[in-house]
Amino acid sequence: MTSGPDLLGIPPTELPGDPAAAQLAEQDPRTVAAVYPASSLVWAVLAETALEAGDDVAAYAYARTGYHRGLDVLRRSGWRGQGPVPWAHEPNRGFLRALAALAKAAGRIGETEEQVRCTEFLRASSAEAARELGL
């Protein structure tokens, strides 16, 4: 499923498939991260796991890595700093999950400005993702 352009006429960005996704079902995320360090999804999984365990500093580091790796792929996919990144497109979810985890981890360690910035970025990129991820 793809979305149409947003109100500014910016077409949605759809990332290519992530080869790490299949590996995550079978292997420890740390092992997958070593093989696919450019995968936002694997870093998002690591961040979410760390958040669940209460390891907020590790979650922040994992999420920040996933966020930056995702920005790299977004830019290579034609994204120019704004416009929709649809949750409905499965390969986009790694970046969106990393962004949500970064917002949550930032809040937990007192980085309020970053928490707000990341939450707003997530909502602007995909309101559906923000709802699904609890932001």
C-alpha positions in Angstrom: 0.0 0.0 0.0 1.4 3.4 -0.9 0.2 6.9 0.2 -0.3 9.8 -2.0 1.6 13.1 -1.8 1.1 15.2 1.3 -0.6 18.6 1.3 2.7 20.2 0.2 2.8 17.9 -2.8 5.8 16.0 -1.6 5.6 12.3 -2.6 6.0 9.7 0.1 9.4 8.1 0.5 9.5 4.3 0.4 12.7 2.7 1.5 14.1 -0.5 -0.1 13.7 -3.8 1.6 16.0 -4.5 4.6 17.8 -7.8 4.4 18.3 -7.8 8.2 14.5 -8.3 8.7 14.5 -12.0 7.8 17.6 -12.6 10.0 16.0 -11.0 13.0 13.4 -13.8 13.2 16.2 -16.4 13.6 19.2 -14.7 15.2 20.2 -12.5 18.1 19.8 -8.8 17.1 23.5 -8.2 18.2 24.6 -10.8 15.7 22.4 -9.3 13.0 23.7 -5.8 13.7 27.3 -7.0 13.2 26.3 -8.3 9.7 23.9 -5.5 8.8 25.1 -2.4 10.6 23.3 -0.1 8.1 19.9 -1.6 9.1 17.7 0.8 11.1 15.4 -2.1 11.9 18.1 -4.0 13.8 19.1 -1.0 15.8 15.4 -0.2 16.6 14.9 -3.8 17.9 18.0 -3.4 20.1 16.7 0.0 21.3 13.2 -1.3 22.1 14.7 -4.3 24.0 16.9 -2.0 26.0 13.9 0.3 26.8 11.9 -2.8 28.0 14.8 -3.8 30.2 15.2 -0.2 31.6 18.6 0.3 30.1 17.8 3.8 28.9 21.3 4.9 28.0 21.9 1.8 25.8 18.4 2.3 24.3 19.4 5.9 23.5 22.6 4.8 21.8 21.0 2.1 19.8 18.1 4.3 18.7 20.4 7.1 17.7 22.4 4.7 15.6 19.2 3.4 13.9 17.9 6.9 13.4 21.1 8.1 11.6 21.4 4.9 9.6 17.8 5.5 8.5 18.5 9.1 7.5 21.2 7.9 5.3 18.9 5.4 3.5 16.1 8.0 3.3 18.4 10.5 1.6 19.6 7.9 -0.9 15.9 7.1 -1.6 15.2 10.7 -2.6 14.0 12.1 0.7 14.9 15.8 1.0 14.3 16.5 4.7 10.5 16.5 4.7 7.5 14.7 3.5 5.7 11.4 4.4 7.5 8.2 5.3 4.5 5.9 5.3 4.2 3.3 8.1 2.2 1.1 5.6 5.3 0.5 3.6 7.0 -2.2 5.7 10.7 -1.3 5.0 10.0 2.2 6.4 9.2 0.7 9.8 12.8 0.2 10.9 13.5 4.0 10.6 10.2 4.9 12.2 10.7 2.5 15.1 14.2 3.8 15.7 12.9 7.4 15.7 10.1 6.5 18.2 12.6 4.7 20.4 14.9 7.7 20.3 12.1 9.9 21.4 11.3 7.6 24.3 14.9 7.1 25.3 15.6 10.8 25.1 12.7 11.5 27.4 13.9 8.9 29.9 17.4 10.4 30.1 16.1 14.0 30.4 16.8 15.1 26.8 13.5 16.9 26.6 14.3 19.0 23.5 15.3 15.9 21.6 12.3 14.0 22.8 10.0 16.7 21.5 11.9 17.1 18.2 11.9 13.4 17.5 8.2 13.0 18.5 7.3 15.9 16.1 9.4 14.4 13.4 7.7 11.0 13.7 4.2 12.6 13.7 5.1 14.7 10.6 6.6 11.7 8.8 3.8 9.2 9.7 0.9 10.0 12.0 0.0 6.3 11.7 3.4 5.3 13.0 3.2 7.7 15.9 -0.2 6.1 16.9 1.1 2.6 16.4 4.3 3.3 18.5 2.5 5.2 21.2 3.6 8.7 20.4 
